[in-house]
Amino acid sequence: MSAGDGAEAGGEARIVNGLYIFDIEMRDGKRGQARGVVVLSDGRIMGGDSFFYYTGSYTFRNGKWRGDMIVNQHTEAVGRMLAFGGREVTCGFSGDYSAGAAEVEGMALVGKTTVTFTARLTLTDAM
């Protein structure tokens, strides 16, 4: 195993590089849910869902991780009011991870509204 695929370096579990399915639930300020995919690879985040794509970075240590992402809309949502619709949104997050799964709590600033969210990631394919 390489360092990025769940091996332990000095007894520390690592975030597994791979493709994850995620479920996000937004609270406070704006309500909503999303389900999509994200690739975690050596500190980089890339992914998306039906309307948005995400790019960012993360660090991890001792079962905790944190990072930031930029969210951009890629597809028009005719007849729908999207929480992040039409805006580039910066999000910060932190949470726990284990081999093949992670959970986060985060915050995004959408205009003048703060939106908190939780997300659960599940590994589907390791790299």
ZASE-422158 format. One record per residue: residue number from 1; chain; x negated, y negated, z of N, C-alpha, C, O in turn. Coordinates in pm, whole numbers, plus 50000, padded with zeros to 5 digits. Example, Ala and Ser with C-alpha at 12.3 -4.5 7.8 and 13.67 -1.06 7.14 Angstrom:
BEGIN
[r 1 "A" [48681 50569 50780] [48770 50450 50780] [48680 50330 50780] [48576 50332 50846]]
[r 2 "A" [48715 50225 50708] [48633 50106 50714] [48710 49997 50787] [48659 49886 50804]]
% end
This chain:
BEGIN
[r 1 "A" [49917 50119 50000] [50000 50000 50000] [49913 49876 50000] [49807 49872 50062]]
[r 2 "A" [49960 49774 49929] [49890 49646 49934] [49948 49562 50046] [50052 49596 50102]]
[r 3 "A" [49882 49454 50077] [49923 49371 50190] [50064 49317 50174] [50132 49295 50274]]
[r 4 "A" [50111 49294 50052] [50242 49234 50033] [50357 49331 50021] [50469 49288 49997]]
[r 5 "A" [50334 49461 50036] [50445 49553 50014] [50486 49631 50138] [50524 49748 50128]]
[r 6 "A" [50478 49567 50254] [50528 49628 50375] [50420 49694 50458] [50449 49745 50567]]
[r 7 "A" [50296 49695 50411] [50187 49752 50489] [50168 49669 50614] [50209 49553 50621]]
[r 8 "A" [50107 49728 50712] [50078 49655 50833] [49931 49619 50836] [49844 49704 50817]]
[r 9 "A" [49904 49492 50858] [49768 49443 50868] [49745 49405 51013] [49803 49309 51063]]
[r 10 "A" [49661 49479 51080] [49637 49451 51220] [49763 49469 51304] [49781 49400 51404]]
[r 11 "A" [49850 49564 51266] [49971 49592 51340] [50087 49500 51307] [50195 49515 51366]]
[r 12 "A" [50070 49406 51216] [50177 49312 51183] [50254 49361 51062] [50196 49382 50955]]
[r 13 "A" [50386 49378 51077] [50471 49412 50963] [50471 49292 50868] [50466 49177 50913]]
[r 14 "A" [50476 49319 50739] [50472 49212 50640] [50602 49209 50561] [50673 49309 50554]]
[r 15 "A" [50631 49096 50503] [50746 49087 50414] [50712 49166 50288] [50608 49145 50227]]
[r 16 "A" [50801 49255 50250] [50780 49339 50132] [50803 49255 50007] [50909 49193 49991]]
[r 17 "A" [50704 49252 49917] [50723 49187 49788] [50826 49266 49709] [50815 49389 49700]]
[r 18 "A" [50926 49198 49652] [51024 49270 49573] [51149 49189 49545] [51156 49069 49572]]
[r 19 "A" [51246 49260 49489] [51375 49203 49452] [51474 49230 49565] [51491 49344 49609]]
[r 20 "A" [51538 49123 49612] [51633 49132 49722] [51770 49086 49676] [51781 48995 49594]]
[r 21 "A" [51874 49148 49728] [52010 49097 49715] [52033 49009 49838] [51993 49046 49948]]
[r 22 "A" [52097 48894 49820] [52124 48810 49935] [52272 48774 49941] [52341 48768 49839]]
[r 23 "A" [52318 48750 50063] [52451 48698 50091] [52432 48575 50177] [52370 48581 50284]]
[r 24 "A" [52487 48462 50132] [52476 48336 50205] [52616 48293 50248] [52712 48304 50172]]
[r 25 "A" [52626 48244 50369] [52749 48183 50415] [52717 48044 50467] [52635 48027 50557]]
[r 26 "A" [52782 47944 50407] [52761 47806 50448] [52864 47770 50555] [52979 47812 50550]]
[r 27 "A" [52819 47690 50650] [52905 47644 50760] [52891 47493 50769] [52815 47433 50693]]
[r 28 "A" [52962 47432 50860] [52947 47289 50890] [52941 47202 50763] [52861 47229 50674]]
[r 29 "A" [53021 47104 50755] [53014 47009 50645] [53074 47063 50516] [53165 47001 50462]]
[r 30 "A" [53026 47172 50468] [53077 47236 50346] [53090 47385 50378] [53005 47443 50446]]
[r 31 "A" [53194 47445 50329] [53215 47589 50349] [53196 47657 50216] [53232 47603 50111]]
[r 32 "A" [53140 47778 50219] [53125 47853 50096] [53042 47977 50117] [52981 47997 50222]]
[r 33 "A" [53041 48060 50016] [52964 48184 50017] [52900 48201 49881] [52949 48150 49780]]
[r 34 "A" [52789 48273 49880] [52724 48306 49754] [52657 48442 49769] [52617 48482 49878]]
[r 35 "A" [52646 48510 49657] [52575 48638 49652] [52490 48634 49526] [52538 48594 49419]]
[r 36 "A" [52365 48674 49538] [52276 48670 49424] [52153 48754 49448] [52153 48843 49533]]
[r 37 "A" [52049 48725 49371] [51923 48798 49385] [51810 48698 49401] [51816 48585 49354]]
[r 38 "A" [51706 48743 49469] [51588 48660 49489] [51466 48752 49491] [51471 48863 49543]]
[r 39 "A" [51357 48704 49433] [51230 48776 49437] [51142 48706 49541] [51121 48585 49535]]
[r 40 "A" [51091 48784 49635] [50992 48737 49731] [50860 48799 49691] [50849 48921 49683]]
[r 41 "A" [50760 48716 49667] [50631 48767 49620] [50518 48677 49668] [50501 48565 49622]]
[r 42 "A" [50440 48730 49762] [50320 48661 49810] [50344 48515 49844] [50268 48427 49803]]
[r 43 "A" [50451 48488 49918] [50478 48353 49963] [50563 48269 49870] [50591 48153 49901]]
[r 44 "A" [50606 48324 49757] [50689 48250 49661] [50830 48308 49659] [50850 48428 49676]]
[r 45 "A" [50928 48219 49637] [51069 48256 49626] [51119 48213 49489] [51097 48099 49448]]
[r 46 "A" [51185 48305 49418] [51248 48273 49289] [51374 48356 49278] [51370 48477 49300]]
[r 47 "A" [51486 48294 49243] [51608 48371 49229] [51725 48284 49194] [51710 48169 49154]]
[r 48 "A" [51845 48342 49208] [51964 48265 49177] [52091 48345 49193] [52091 48462 49232]]
[r 49 "A" [52201 48275 49160] [52333 48337 49162] [52407 48290 49037] [52343 48247 48941]]
[r 50 "A" [52538 48298 49037] [52616 48265 48918] [52602 48121 48872] [52618 48092 48753]]
[r 51 "A" [52573 48029 48964] [52570 47887 48928] [52439 47816 48958] [52412 47710 48901]]
[r 52 "A" [52355 47873 49046] [52236 47804 49091] [52111 47891 49080] [52119 48014 49083]]
[r 53 "A" [51995 47825 49066] [51867 47895 49078] [51788 47832 49191] [51804 47714 49222]]
[r 54 "A" [51702 47914 49251] [51629 47876 49371] [51480 47897 49348] [51440 47998 49291]]
[r 55 "A" [51399 47803 49391] [51254 47819 49391] [51204 47767 49525] [51262 47675 49583]]
[r 56 "A" [51096 47825 49574] [51043 47778 49700] [50926 47861 49748] [50864 47935 49672]]
[r 57 "A" [50898 47847 49877] [50785 47918 49936] [50819 47957 50080] [50911 47902 50140]]
[r 58 "A" [50742 48052 50133] [50762 48097 50270] [50630 48142 50331] [50534 48174 50261]]
[r 59 "A" [50629 48144 50463] [50519 48201 50540] [50582 48294 50644] [50700 48282 50676]]
[r 60 "A" [50502 48387 50696] [50554 48479 50796] [50445 48517 50895] [50326 48513 50865]]
[r 61 "A" [50492 48555 51014] [50400 48600 51118] [50480 48661 51232] [50579 48603 51277]]
[r 62 "A" [50437 48775 51278] [50495 48840 51396] [50647 48857 51389] [50717 48831 51486]]
[r 63 "A" [50698 48901 51274] [50841 48927 51260] [50926 48804 51238] [51049 48814 51230]]
[r 64 "A" [50865 48687 51228] [50937 48562 51202] [50889 48506 51068] [50773 48521 51032]]
[r 65 "A" [50979 48441 50997] [50939 48375 50874] [51013 48243 50861] [51118 48222 50921]]
[r 66 "A" [50955 48155 50778] [51013 48024 50756] [50974 47978 50616] [50875 48024 50559]]
[r 67 "A" [51052 47887 50563] [51019 47838 50430] [51111 47727 50387] [51193 47677 50464]]
[r 68 "A" [51095 47690 50262] [51181 47588 50203] [51209 47624 50058] [51130 47694 49993]]
[r 69 "A" [51321 47576 50009] [51364 47604 49872] [51424 47478 49812] [51475 47391 49882]]
[r 70 "A" [51417 47472 49681] [51490 47372 49605] [51595 47446 49525] [51566 47546 49460]]
[r 71 "A" [51718 47397 49531] [51832 47460 49465] [51879 47367 49353] [51902 47248 49376]]
[r 72 "A" [51895 47423 49233] [51944 47347 49117] [52056 47425 49050] [52053 47548 49044]]
[r 73 "A" [52155 47351 48998] [52265 47414 48926] [52222 47444 48783] [52161 47359 48718]]
[r 74 "A" [52253 47564 48734] [52219 47600 48596] [52342 47620 48508] [52330 47621 48386]]
[r 75 "A" [52461 47636 48568] [52582 47663 48491] [52696 47576 48543] [52715 47562 48664]]
[r 76 "A" [52770 47518 48450] [52886 47436 48486] [52992 47525 48550] [53014 47638 48506]]
[r 77 "A" [53056 47475 48653] [53159 47550 48726] [53295 47486 48700] [53348 47415 48786]]
[r 78 "A" [53350 47511 48582] [53476 47448 48542] [53587 47487 48640] [53611 47605 48665]]
[r 79 "A" [53653 47385 48694] [53766 47408 48784] [53728 47447 48926] [53816 47480 49005]]
[r 80 "A" [53600 47445 48959] [53557 47483 49094] [53480 47367 49156] [53409 47293 49088]]
[r 81 "A" [53494 47354 49287] [53419 47254 49362] [53307 47328 49435] [53333 47397 49534]]
[r 82 "A" [53185 47314 49388] [53071 47381 49449] [53008 47291 49554] [52994 47170 49534]]
[r 83 "A" [52969 47351 49666] [52909 47274 49775] [52787 47194 49729] [52770 47080 49770]]
[r 84 "A" [52703 47254 49644] [52582 47188 49597] [52597 47137 49454] [52499 47095 49392]]
[r 85 "A" [52717 47139 49402] [52742 47108 49262] [52681 46979 49212] [52702 46873 49270]]
[r 86 "A" [52605 46988 49104] [52548 46872 49037] [52432 46804 49108] [52389 46697 49066]]
[r 87 "A" [52382 46863 49214] [52274 46800 49290] [52154 46893 49302] [52169 47015 49306]]
[r 88 "A" [52035 46834 49306] [51918 46910 49347] [51915 46902 49499] [51917 46793 49556]]
[r 89 "A" [51912 47018 49564] [51924 47024 49709] [51801 47093 49767] [51760 47198 49718]]
[r 90 "A" [51742 47034 49870] [51629 47094 49940] [51680 47159 50068] [51756 47098 50144]]
[r 91 "A" [51637 47282 50090] [51680 47358 50208] [51557 47404 50285] [51454 47436 50226]]
[r 92 "A" [51570 47408 50416] [51469 47468 50501] [51532 47583 50576] [51651 47579 50607]]
[r 93 "A" [51454 47686 50607] [51509 47802 50677] [51404 47865 50767] [51284 47843 50752]]
[r 94 "A" [51453 47944 50863] [51367 48027 50947] [51449 48146 50991] [51572 48141 50992]]
[r 95 "A" [51381 48253 51029] [51453 48372 51073] [51362 48487 51103] [51242 48470 51125]]
[r 96 "A" [51421 48606 51104] [51351 48731 51135] [51342 48818 51011] [51426 48810 50922]]
[r 97 "A" [51239 48903 51006] [51227 48998 50897] [51176 49131 50951] [51115 49138 51057]]
[r 98 "A" [51203 49234 50873] [51148 49367 50897] [51124 49425 50758] [51164 49365 50658]]
[r 99 "A" [51061 49539 50751] [51035 49600 50620] [51168 49623 50549] [51250 49704 50593]]
[r 100 "A" [51189 49552 50440] [51307 49574 50358] [51430 49491 50390] [51533 49508 50326]]
[r 101 "A" [51421 49402 50488] [51538 49319 50520] [51493 49191 50589] [51384 49184 50647]]
[r 102 "A" [51578 49090 50581] [51550 48963 50648] [51680 48890 50674] [51779 48909 50603]]
[r 103 "A" [51679 48807 50775] [51791 48720 50805] [51735 48581 50828] [51626 48564 50882]]
[r 104 "A" [51812 48480 50786] [51768 48343 50807] [51885 48255 50850] [52001 48286 50826]]
[r 105 "A" [51849 48146 50914] [51939 48034 50938] [51870 47915 50877] [51748 47899 50887]]
[r 106 "A" [51949 47829 50813] [51886 47716 50748] [51975 47596 50743] [52089 47596 50791]]
[r 107 "A" [51919 47490 50684] [51989 47364 50674] [51957 47300 50539] [51843 47304 50492]]
[r 108 "A" [52059 47240 50480] [52044 47168 50354] [52106 47031 50370] [52206 47015 50442]]
[r 109 "A" [52049 46932 50305] [52107 46799 50302] [52169 46779 50165] [52098 46774 50064]]
[r 110 "A" [52302 46768 50161] [52377 46752 50036] [52434 46611 50038] [52538 46586 50100]]
[r 111 "A" [52367 46520 49969] [52405 46380 49979] [52382 46334 50123] [52269 46340 50172]]
[r 112 "A" [52487 46290 50189] [52476 46248 50329] [52530 46354 50424] [52541 46331 50544]]
[r 113 "A" [52563 46470 50371] [52621 46577 50452] [52517 46685 50479] [52450 46733 50388]]
[r 114 "A" [52506 46724 50606] [52419 46835 50644] [52500 46963 50639] [52608 46972 50697]]
[r 115 "A" [52447 47062 50570] [52514 47192 50559] [52423 47297 50621] [52307 47312 50580]]
[r 116 "A" [52473 47369 50719] [52397 47480 50776] [52442 47608 50708] [52554 47618 50660]]
[r 117 "A" [52352 47706 50705] [52386 47832 50641] [52313 47947 50709] [52213 47929 50777]]
[r 118 "A" [52366 48065 50688] [52300 48189 50728] [52291 48276 50603] [52375 48267 50513]]
[r 119 "A" [52189 48358 50598] [52173 48449 50485] [52114 48581 50532] [52035 48586 50626]]
[r 120 "A" [52154 48685 50464] [52100 48819 50489] [52043 48869 50356] [52110 48866 50253]]
[r 121 "A" [51918 48914 50359] [51852 48967 50240] [51825 49115 50260] [51784 49159 50367]]
[r 122 "A" [51850 49193 50154] [51827 49337 50156] [51743 49375 50036] [51780 49346 49923]]
[r 123 "A" [51630 49440 50061] [51541 49483 49954] [51607 49588 49867] [51662 49685 49918]]
[r 124 "A" [51601 49568 49734] [51656 49668 49642] [51546 49733 49559] [51562 49848 49517]]
[r 125 "A" [51435 49662 49536] [51328 49718 49454] [51195 49654 49494] [51175 49534 49473]]
[r 126 "A" [51105 49733 49552] [50974 49681 49591] [50882 49669 49471] [50893 49746 49376]]
[r 127 "A" [50792 49572 49476] [50697 49551 49366] [50563 49610 49405] [50467 49604 49328]]
% end
